[in-house]
Amino acid sequence: MRTHRVVVLGFDGMAPFELGVTAEVFALPRPELDVDWWYSFSLCAERPGRLRALGGFTIEVSHGLRSLAGADTIVLPGTADVHGDPPSEVLDALRRAHARGARLVSICSGAFVLAATGLLDGLPAATHWRYAALLRARFPRVRVDPDVLYLDSGQILTSAGTAAGIDLCLHIVRRDHGADIANRVARRMVVAPHRAGGQTQFIEQPVTHTAEDDPIGAVISHALAHIDEQLDVNALARVAHLSPRQFSRRFKAATATSPARWLTEQRIDASLPLLERDSRLIESIAGAVGFTTAASYRKHFRAIIGISPLAYRREFQTR
């Protein structure tokens, strides 16, 4: 099986979680997946040797910047210094990798390293919400989006803080191998294959849902199990044993989005594997995930995914 070379560029003082996320997704062999190729994984640094990691321990790095010359995807975890730029050797190596077509990926404050190369100029970029204003101030040509979990600009991808790195890594697997494979990787990791919404929902207060003791959690479980049915706010409110007004208010407080918007996003998510591996007409797929008309499905699909269902099918069925 051929491999796609993923290289993580380590920094002194980096957070081990972000390194662990990339290793979990790309370094773990997955022979159970029926794919033609998978990823190889390595860690490099400006110079081989020991890197201090957040938490008081060290990581031994065997590879230097020469590893970047052979990488297909380069991942930049969060940098410990958001006020200064990396050495010119690092920036030049990243520019050369980009020029030959390598994919560049940043997690959290790794966006500052990408921005220092100039490669983010004119592009939308994500970083942790607490760093968004600083990134915008230091690199005014970068179009910083403080809300999104991640952004895909083709050859350059950026994500928000910490767990958003999981979202972006799974998105890369989805882009490379399709939704079904990404979902299987997510299940093995025991995480959601896709999280709706942006960082705003986490700035005020993080919320966890359990269907056993939370009416909103119960509604979410019910809706996902009956995604093909004609659900509306009134029907979901009845599941929660709340009035429609109470339900809408509590749902938005818990998820930072409306019940209708959340349900639409879940329906679009459920349609992606069908588009990839099913030859049914768009009208049939729209009905299978609960849309009343194909026109409504196409409209919402384009608004959320950015392309039409047919374009998505052509892209991923080919892969």
Secondary structure, 3 states (H helix, E strand, C coil): CEEEEEEEECCCCECHHHHHHHHHHHCCCCCCCCCCEEEEEEEECCCCEEEEECCCEEEEECECHHHHHHCCEEEECCCCCCCCCCCHHHHHHHHHHHHCCCEEEEECCHHHHHHHHCCCCCCEECCCHHHHHHHHHHCCCCEECCCCCEEECCCEEEECCCCHHHHHHHHHHHHHHCHHHHHHHHHHHCCCCCCCCCCHHHHHCCCCCCCCCCHHHHHHHHHHHCCCCCCCHHHHHHHHCCCHHHHHHHHHHHHCCCHHHHHHHHHHHHHHHHHHHCCCCHHHHHHHCCCCCHHHHHHHHHHHHCCCHHHHHHHHHHC
